[in-house]
């Protein structure tokens, strides 16, 4: 139920005192005096899959633009010279290009693209010239892969054939339900590790069983080539919260060794093969992840980030043996480096650089590369040189967007009544004048273990709202992963009601400091942000309008029909179907229960095939609001997934979001 990440992956991916500090102000460039408009965002370029060459001289990345005439994203594999910043495109006319990885010697660059059967396979491009060659020919395609330490082999993950393949071919395709969402059309199928040499025909299965490589897993070879680390899951479903294990497969016999407790994930080895690092559930709140470092065999495991008290993501070893990872910290995503003894430092990325939800890539020379946003720029590629005091932007592809005048983004901080430090991002409108009265829109993040940060929004809604002359408030409520484990733990069991109080407290603080028009206050969000939107309009009637995106209006529906039902159980602190008290909390924390109180003009929006927050939930809430006499509309996109990914529907979400408040302010 998380906020959509900037790179297509969420999937990896499913809810006092006041301190004001200016985060960033957009600059006014030549020829860009007009505030940002929706049409300007059509030029947005997103970077993902950033990978440093082993020697640190080059960066490979996926550069994605949008073709609005054909309504499709257009990805390209690009090569960036770190010294000169020169960029050149390596792939042309490939509808899918993803997951670049350098060979250990840097002589080849692998990536995933489609073969003639439209299946994703691994291709390798020789860096001294020549055409890309297919390294795999997996009948069911490849999800992830990794080079062996000597560069002679590739380990990859592919889905097994369904157990009833022959019956399906005979149109006997009924299937039994286990962990699938209501959108499923087949049984759950496991995915396993294979290893291939120089020829695709040499591929051999390494692992097998009813268990599966987790759908969010990466692969990492031990430097001696004797094991491959990965994330183990009990089956092939996306319903993996609390069910995974950090693990390694012996490359000689496929035997599995486990590193961590249930819920651990993302294991990686250091360059010498001495240590393994992985993520593990925090002792206070399992939805927060800590970095654990252990000996390569899993012995002497120690939590090295518990004192940091932030939810770590995507750990990777740097050249100096430290573990580098990202974490939301207040209203900024930061990079951290931690040693085996627990000593940690904050990477000097530079003020306002926000590498949200992306992984870092490291090189032998100690440099670190990543993609990041700023408050005015949606996405660029950065490199942090060893010993440098700030990262350097290697691209300026979105400079035209950044040149538009932007609203100032500020951080507001306070403390909840029970002592939890909270914060929010407050964006002042373009041309803000102190003392002038402004409309305000709440823009609530999802997850709920997401976070609002100062970086440019993934669809640009806060930026567009500020250009319209509105204040925009993005609160980090209890449950957000940027506030520490106690902030998450205190929300469990009562996630909507507690978050609702925090959000209203943030609004009260802004109303004390700014002149907010009480008749023009709106509320909005997607996923868990939609959940909070529905909660607020069922418990307060002050709102001029509400935009309700893919909202968790019924926790029972999510715990029954969605693809992450055990995640809903974690949030509610129990299984509603076996625990009557948990069922009571499920009903009490569901906005659907209080729908008869809604008076706010509400636009409900979702995808027809949303596997995360079941589409029937939006239908139910829509009909309940109609029955209550509330002005309500329901907009369904004919798309699968938790958020539209094609350019036109993606753009229309932002259009509908802003236009709804234009109509009601």
C-alpha positions in Angstrom: 0.0 0.0 0.0 3.1 2.2 -0.2 3.6 5.4 -2.1 4.7 4.6 -5.6 8.4 4.8 -6.0 10.1 6.8 -8.7 11.5 3.8 -10.4 9.0 1.2 -11.5 9.5 -1.3 -9.0 6.9 -0.8 -5.7 6.6 -3.4 -6.3 9.5 -3.8 -4.2 6.8 -3.7 -4.1 2.5 -2.7 -1.1 0.3 2.2 4.6 4.9 20.6 21.1 7.5 22.8 19.6 7.4 24.0 16.0 10.7 24.1 14.0 10.5 25.6 10.5 13.5 25.1 8.2 13.6 25.9 4.5 14.4 22.8 2.5 14.8 24.2 -1.0 13.5 27.0 -3.3 13.2 26.4 -7.0 15.1 28.9 -9.1 13.7 31.0 -11.9 15.6 30.3 -15.1 15.6 32.2 -18.4 12.5 31.6 -20.4 10.8 29.7 -17.6 9.0 32.5 -15.7 5.6 30.7 -15.8 4.8 28.4 -12.9 4.9 24.7 -13.6 2.0 23.3 -15.6 1.0 19.7 -16.2 2.1 19.8 -19.9 5.7 20.7 -18.7 5.9 17.3 -16.9 5.6 15.5 -20.2 9.3 16.2 -20.7 10.3 14.5 -17.4 13.0 11.9 -17.7 13.5 9.3 -14.9 16.7 7.5 -14.1 16.9 4.1 -12.5 19.2 1.1 -12.3 22.2 3.2 -11.8 25.4 1.0 -11.9 29.0 2.1 -11.5 31.6 0.3 -13.6 34.1 -1.6 -11.3 36.8 1.0 -11.9 34.4 3.9 -11.3 35.0 5.5 -14.7 31.5 5.0 -16.1 27.9 4.8 -15.0 25.2 2.7 -16.7 21.6 3.6 -16.1 18.1 3.2 -17.5 16.8 6.6 -18.8 13.0 6.5 -19.3 11.0 9.0 -21.3 7.3 8.9 -22.3 5.8 8.5 -25.7 2.4 10.1 -25.4 1.3 9.3 -29.0 1.9 5.6 -28.5 1.1 5.8 -24.8 4.1 3.9 -23.6 7.3 4.5 -21.6 10.5 4.5 -23.7 13.5 3.1 -21.8 17.1 3.3 -23.0 20.3 2.0 -21.6 22.7 4.9 -21.3 26.4 5.2 -20.5 27.7 8.2 -18.6 31.4 9.2 -18.4 32.1 10.2 -14.8 35.0 12.5 -15.7 33.4 14.4 -18.6 29.7 13.8 -17.8 29.3 12.9 -21.5 26.3 10.5 -22.1 25.6 8.2 -24.9 22.8 5.7 -25.6 23.6 2.0 -25.9 20.2 0.6 -26.9 17.8 1.6 -29.5 14.2 0.5 -30.2 13.9 -2.0 -27.3 10.5 -1.8 -25.7 12.0 -3.2 -22.4 15.4 -2.4 -21.0 16.1 -2.9 -17.3 18.6 -4.1 -14.7 22.0 -3.2 -16.0 25.0 -5.0 -14.4 28.6 -4.7 -15.2 30.7 -7.9 -15.5 33.4 -8.1 -12.8 36.1 -7.0 -15.2 34.0 -4.3 -16.7 34.4 -5.7 -20.2 30.7 -6.4 -20.7 27.4 -4.7 -19.6 24.4 -7.0 -19.1 20.8 -5.9 -19.1 17.3 -7.4 -19.3 15.3 -7.1 -22.6 12.8 -9.1 -24.6 13.6 -11.9 -26.9 11.7 -12.7 -30.1 9.1 -14.6 -28.0 8.5 -11.4 -25.9 10.1 -13.1 -22.8 12.6 -11.1 -20.7 16.1 -12.5 -21.0 19.6 -11.4 -20.0 21.7 -9.8 -22.8 25.3 -8.7 -22.6 26.9 -5.9 -24.6 30.7 -6.0 -25.2 32.2 -2.6 -24.3 34.8 -2.8 -27.0 32.1 -2.9 -29.7 29.6 -5.3 -31.1 26.0 -6.3 -30.7 24.3 -7.5 -27.5 24.2 -11.3 -27.2 21.5 -13.2 -25.3 22.9 -15.0 -22.3 19.7 -16.7 -21.3 16.8 -18.4 -23.0 14.5 -19.2 -20.1 11.1 -20.3 -21.4 9.3 -18.4 -18.7 11.6 -15.4 -18.8 14.1 -13.9 -16.3 13.2 -11.7 -13.3 16.7 -11.0 -11.7 20.2 -12.1 -12.4 23.9 -11.7 -11.2 27.3 -12.2 -12.7 29.6 -14.9 -11.1 32.8 -13.5 -9.6 34.9 -14.7 -12.5 32.4 -13.4 -15.1 32.0 -16.8 -16.8 28.5 -17.5 -15.5 25.2 -15.9 -14.8 22.8 -16.9 -12.0 19.2 -15.9 -12.8 15.7 -16.4 -11.4 12.9 -17.8 -13.5 9.4 -19.0 -12.7 8.6 -22.7 -12.7 5.9 -24.1 -15.0 2.5 -24.2 -13.3 1.9 -27.7 -11.9 -1.2 -28.0 -14.0 0.4 -26.8 -17.2 -1.0 -29.7 -19.3 -4.5 -29.2 -17.8 -4.3 -25.5 -18.6 -3.3 -26.3 -22.2 -6.4 -28.6 -22.4 -8.5 -25.6 -21.1 -9.0 -27.3 -17.7 -7.8 -24.2 -16.0 -9.7 -23.9 -12.7 -7.3 -23.3 -9.8 -7.2 -23.5 -6.1 -6.7 -20.3 -4.0 -3.9 -20.1 -1.5 -2.2 -16.6 -1.2 -3.4 -15.0 -4.4 -5.2 -11.7 -4.7 -8.7 -11.5 -6.2 -7.1 -10.5 -9.5 -5.2 -13.9 -9.8 -5.9 -16.1 -12.8 -3.5 -19.0 -12.0 -2.1 -20.9 -9.0 0.8 -19.5 -7.1 4.0 -20.5 -9.0 7.4 -20.7 -7.4 10.6 -19.1 -8.9 14.0 -20.6 -8.6 17.7 -20.1 -9.3 19.4 -21.3 -12.5 23.0 -20.9 -13.6 24.1 -20.5 -17.2 27.6 -20.4 -18.8 28.6 -19.0 -22.1 25.7 -20.6 -24.0 22.0 -20.3 -23.1 21.7 -24.0 -23.8 24.1 -24.7 -20.8 21.5 -23.5 -18.2 21.1 -25.8 -15.2 18.6 -25.5 -12.3 20.3 -24.9 -9.0 17.3 -24.8 -6.6 13.8 -26.3 -6.5 10.9 -26.9 -4.1 7.6 -25.5 -3.1 9.3 -22.5 -1.5 10.4 -19.7 -3.8 12.9 -16.9 -4.4 11.0 -13.9 -3.1 9.5 -11.6 -5.9 11.6 -8.7 -4.6 14.8 -10.6 -4.2 18.2 -9.8 -5.8 21.1 -12.3 -6.2 24.6 -11.9 -4.9 27.5 -14.3 -5.4 29.9 -15.0 -2.7 33.3 -13.9 -3.9 34.7 -17.5 -4.0 31.7 -18.5 -6.2 30.5 -21.2 -3.8 27.2 -19.7 -2.8 24.6 -17.2 -4.0 22.7 -15.1 -1.5 19.0 -14.3 -2.1 15.7 -13.7 -0.3 13.8 -16.9 0.4 10.0 -17.0 0.6 7.6 -19.7 1.7 5.9 -19.6 -1.8 5.8 -17.7 -5.0 3.2 -15.1 -3.9 3.8 -11.4 -3.2 2.5 -12.0 0.3 5.9 -12.1 1.9 5.8 -9.7 5.0 7.2 -11.7 7.9 7.6 -14.9 5.8 11.0 -14.3 4.1 14.5 -15.4 5.2 17.9 -14.1 4.1 19.5 -17.2 2.6 22.2 -18.6 0.4 22.2 -21.5 -2.1 25.3 -23.7 -2.3 26.4 -23.6 -6.0 27.6 -27.2 -6.0 24.4 -28.8 -4.7 21.7 -26.2 -4.2 21.6 -26.7 -0.5 20.0 -23.7 1.3 21.6 -22.0 4.4 19.7 -19.3 6.3 21.2 -16.2 7.8 18.5 -14.5 9.7 15.1 -14.7 11.5 11.8 -14.8 9.7 11.3 -11.4 8.0 15.0 -11.0 7.1 15.9 -10.2 3.5 18.3 -8.8 0.9 21.6 -10.5 1.8 24.9 -9.3 0.2 28.5 -10.3 0.6 31.5 -8.0 1.1 34.3 -8.0 -1.5 36.5 -10.5 0.4 33.7 -12.9 1.3 34.3 -12.3 5.0 30.9 -10.9 5.9 27.3 -10.9 4.8 24.9 -8.0 5.5 21.1 -8.3 5.4 18.0 -6.6 6.5 16.2 -7.8 9.6 13.0 -6.8 11.4 13.5 -4.3 14.2 12.9 -5.6 17.7 10.4 -2.9 18.6 8.5 -2.7 15.3 8.9 -5.5 12.7 7.8 -3.2 9.9 11.1 -1.3 10.4 14.1 -3.0 9.0 17.6 -2.9 10.5 21.0 -3.8 8.9 22.6 -6.9 10.3 26.2 -7.9 9.6 27.4 -11.4 10.2 30.2 -13.7 9.3 29.9 -15.1 5.8 28.5 -18.4 7.3 25.9 -16.4 9.2 27.6 -16.7 12.6 28.1 -13.8 15.0 25.2 -11.7 13.6 24.9 -8.2 15.1 22.4 -5.5 14.4 24.5 -2.5 13.4 21.8 0.1 12.7 19.4 -0.3 15.6 20.8 2.8 17.3 20.1 4.7 14.1 16.4 3.9 14.5 15.5 4.3 10.9 14.2 1.8 8.4 17.1 0.7 6.2 16.7 -0.2 2.5 18.9 -1.8 -0.2 22.2 -2.5 1.7 25.4 -2.9 -0.3 29.0 -3.1 0.7 31.4 -0.3 -0.2 35.0 -0.6 -1.2 36.2 0.2 2.4 34.1 -2.7 3.8 31.3 -0.6 5.3 27.7 -1.2 4.4 26.0 1.6 2.5 22.2 1.9 2.6 19.4 4.5 2.3 16.7 5.4 4.9 14.1 8.1 5.2 15.1 10.4 8.1 12.5 13.0 8.9 11.7 14.8 5.6 14.8 13.7 3.6 16.1 10.4 2.4 19.7 10.0 3.4 22.6 7.7 2.7 24.3 6.0 5.6 27.5 4.1 6.0 27.9 1.6 8.9 30.9 -0.5 10.0 30.8 -4.0 11.5 31.3 -2.4 15.0 28.2 -0.3 14.6 30.0 3.0 13.9 28.0 4.9 11.4 28.3 8.1 9.3 25.9 10.1 7.1 27.0 10.1 3.5 27.6 13.8 2.4 25.2 13.7 -0.5 24.6 17.5 -0.4 21.8 19.7 0.8 18.4 18.8 -0.7 19.6 15.7 -2.6 16.9 13.1 -2.1 17.7 9.5 -3.3 14.4 8.1 -2.2 13.7 4.4 -2.6 16.8 3.7 -4.8 19.9 1.7 -4.2 23.5 2.9 -4.2 26.1 1.4 -6.5 29.7 1.3 -5.4 33.1 0.9 -7.2 36.6 -0.2 -6.3 37.8 3.4 -6.1 35.4 4.1 -3.3 32.9 6.2 -5.3 29.1 5.8 -4.9 26.5 6.4 -7.6 22.8 6.8 -7.4 19.7 8.6 -8.9 18.0 11.3 -6.9 15.6 14.2 -7.0 15.7 17.6 -5.5 12.8 19.9 -4.5 12.7 21.2 -8.1 14.3 18.4 -10.2 12.5 15.1 -10.6 15.5 12.9 -11.4 19.3 13.1 -12.1 22.3 10.8 -11.8 24.8 11.6 -9.1 28.2 10.4 -8.0 29.9 10.8 -4.6 33.6 10.5 -4.9 35.7 9.0 -2.1 36.5 11.8 0.3 34.2 14.3 -1.3 32.1 16.7 0.8 29.1 16.5 -1.6 27.8 14.4 -4.5 28.0 15.8 -8.0 25.2 15.7 -10.5 26.4 14.1 -13.7 23.2 14.9 -15.6 21.0 18.0 -16.0 18.3 16.3 -18.2 15.4 17.8 -16.3 16.9 21.3 -16.1 14.0 22.8 -18.0 11.5 21.6 -15.4 13.8 22.7 -12.5 14.0 26.2 -14.1 10.3 26.9 -13.4 9.5 28.8 -10.2 8.7 26.4 -7.4 7.1 26.8 -4.1 9.4 26.8 -1.1 9.3 23.4 0.8 9.7 23.6 4.5 9.9 21.1 7.3 7.5 21.5 10.3 8.3 19.4 13.4 6.4 18.8 16.6 5.9 16.1 19.2 2.8 13.9 19.7 1.1 13.8 23.1 2.8 10.5 23.8 6.2 11.8 23.0 6.8 10.7 19.4 8.7 13.2 17.3 6.6 14.0 14.1 7.2 16.1 11.1 5.7 17.2 7.8 6.6 18.9 4.5 4.8 22.2 4.0 5.0 23.7 0.5 4.3 27.4 0.2 2.7 28.5 -3.1 4.7 30.1 -5.9 4.8 33.8 -5.1 3.9 33.3 -1.5 3.2 36.4 0.5 3.1 36.4 4.3 -0.2 37.5 5.7 -2.2 36.5 2.6 -4.9 33.9 2.9 -4.5 30.7 0.9 -6.3 27.4 0.3 -4.6 24.3 1.6 -4.5 20.7 0.4 -3.4 17.7 2.5 -1.3 15.4 0.3 -0.9 12.2 2.4 1.7 9.6 1.7 0.9 5.8 1.6 2.5 2.7 3.0 1.5 3.6 5.7 5.3 3.0 6.2 6.2 5.5 3.5 7.4 9.0 4.1 7.0 12.5 2.7 10.3 14.0 1.8 11.5 17.2 0.2 12.2 15.6 -3.2 10.1 16.3 -6.3 6.9 14.2 -6.1 6.8 11.1 -8.4 3.8 12.5 -10.3 4.3 16.2 -9.5 1.1 16.8 -7.7 2.4 19.0 -4.8 4.4 21.0 -7.3 1.4 21.6 -9.5 -0.7 22.6 -6.5 1.8 25.1 -5.3 1.8 26.5 -8.9 -2.0 26.9 -8.5 -1.5 29.1 -5.5 -2.2 26.6 -2.7 -0.4 25.6 0.4 0.4 21.8 0.4 0.8 19.9 3.6 2.4 16.4 3.5 2.4 15.0 7.1 4.6 12.1 8.3 2.2 10.5 10.8 2.9 7.6 13.2 3.4 4.6 11.0 5.8 6.5 8.7 9.2 4.8 8.3 11.0 8.1 8.8 10.2 8.5 12.5 11.7 5.5 14.2 10.4 2.1 15.4 8.4 3.5 18.3 6.5 5.7 15.9 5.5 2.6 13.9 4.9 0.4 17.0 2.5 2.9 18.6 0.3 2.9 15.5 -0.2 -0.9 15.2 -3.6 -2.1 16.1 -5.1 1.4 15.6 -3.3 2.7 12.4 -6.1 4.9 11.0 -7.3 6.5 14.2 -3.8 7.3 15.5 -2.6 8.6 12.1 -5.8 10.6 11.8 -5.0 12.5 15.0 -1.4 13.2 13.9 -2.6 14.5 10.6 -5.1 16.8 12.2 -2.4 18.0 14.6 -0.2 18.9 11.6 -3.0 20.9 10.1 -3.6 22.7 13.3 0.0 23.8 13.4 -0.1 25.1 9.9 -3.3 27.0 10.7 -1.5 28.7 13.6 1.5 29.8 11.5 -0.2 30.6 8.1 -3.4 32.3 7.0 -5.4 29.3 5.8 -8.8 29.8 4.3 -11.0 27.5 6.5 -13.6 27.1 3.6 -10.9 25.9 1.2 -9.1 23.0 2.8 -8.9 19.8 0.9 -7.6 16.3 1.7 -6.1 13.7 -0.6 -3.9 10.7 -0.9 -3.3 7.3 -2.7 -3.3 3.8 -1.2 -2.7 4.3 2.6 -2.9 8.0 1.8 -6.3 7.3 0.4 -7.1 5.3 3.5 -6.3 8.4 5.6 -8.3 10.6 3.3 -11.4 8.3 3.7 -10.8 8.3 7.5 -10.7 12.0 7.7 -13.8 12.7 5.6 -15.7 10.1 7.7 -14.7 11.8 11.0 -14.7 15.5 10.0 -16.8 17.6 7.7 -14.6 20.7 7.3 -13.2 19.6 4.0 -14.1 21.5 0.8 -13.2 18.4 -1.3 -11.4 15.1 -1.2 -9.4 13.1 -3.7 -9.5 9.4 -2.6 -7.0 7.3 -4.6 -7.0 3.4 -4.2 -8.1 3.8 -0.6 -8.1 1.2 2.1 -11.7 1.8 3.0 -12.3 -1.8 4.2 -9.4 -3.6 6.0 -11.5 -6.8 5.8 -11.3 -6.5 2.0 -7.6 -6.0 2.0 -7.1 -8.9 4.4 -9.2 -11.1 2.1 -8.8 -10.0 -1.5 -5.5 -8.3 -1.7 -2.0 -9.7 -2.5 -0.6 -8.7 0.9 -3.2 -9.9 3.4 -0.7 -10.7 6.1 0.6 -7.1 5.9 -3.0 -5.9 6.8 -2.9 -8.3 9.7 0.4 -6.8 11.0 -1.1 -3.3 10.8 -4.2 -4.4 12.8 -2.2 -6.5 15.2 -4.0 -9.8 14.6 -5.9 -12.0 12.1 -9.5 -10.8 11.9 -10.7 -14.2 10.9 -9.3 -16.1 13.9 -9.2 -13.3 16.5 -12.5 -11.6 17.4 -10.7 -8.7 19.0 -8.7 -8.2 15.8 -12.0 -8.2 13.9 -13.3 -5.5 16.1 -10.2 -3.4 15.4 -10.5 -4.1 11.7 -14.1 -2.8 11.6 -13.3 0.2 13.8 -10.3 1.2 11.7 -12.1 0.9 8.4 -13.6 4.2 7.0 -16.4 2.1 5.4 -17.8 1.7 8.9 -18.5 5.4 9.2 -19.4 6.2 5.5 -22.8 7.6 6.5 -21.1 10.6 8.1 -19.5 11.9 4.9 -20.6 15.3 3.5 -17.4 16.1 1.5 -17.5 16.2 -2.3 -15.3 13.2 -3.0 -13.6 11.8 -6.2 -12.7 8.1 -5.8 -10.1 6.9 -8.2 -8.5 3.4 -8.7 -7.4 0.9 -11.3 -9.8 -1.9 -12.5 -7.2 -4.5 -11.7 -5.6 -3.2 -8.5 -4.2 -6.3 -6.8 -3.0 -4.4 -3.7 -6.1 -2.5 -2.6 -9.0 -4.5 -4.1 -11.1 -2.4 -6.6 -14.4 -3.7 -5.0 -13.4 -1.6 -1.9 -13.7 1.6 -3.9 -17.1 0.5 -5.3 -18.4 -0.2 -1.9 -17.3 3.1 -0.5 -18.8 4.9 -3.6 -22.2 3.4 -3.1 -22.1 4.0 0.6 -21.4 7.7 0.0 -24.1 7.9 -2.5 -26.6 6.4 0.0 -25.4 9.0 2.5 -26.2 11.8 0.1 -22.6 12.9 -0.3 -21.4 14.4 -3.7 -19.3 11.6 -5.0 -17.8 10.3 -8.3 -16.0 7.1 -9.0 -13.3 7.1 -11.7 -11.9 3.7 -12.8 -8.8 3.3 -15.1 -8.9 0.2 -17.3 -5.5 -0.8 -16.0 -3.9 -3.5 -13.8 -1.7 -2.7 -10.9 -1.8 -0.4 -7.9 -1.2 2.8 -9.9 -1.4 3.4 -13.7 2.0 3.1 -15.4 1.1 4.1 -19.0 1.9 7.7 -19.7 -1.6 9.0 -20.5 -3.3 7.4 -17.4 -0.3 8.4 -15.3 -0.7 12.0 -16.4 -4.5 11.9 -16.0 -4.2 11.0 -12.3 -2.3 14.3 -11.7 -4.8 16.1 -13.9 -7.8 14.7 -12.0 -6.2 15.3 -8.7 -5.5 19.0 -9.2 -8.6 19.7 -11.2 -10.9 18.3 -8.5 -9.7 20.9 -6.1 -9.8 23.6 -8.7 -13.5 22.8 -9.1 -14.3 23.0 -5.4 -12.0 25.8 -4.1 
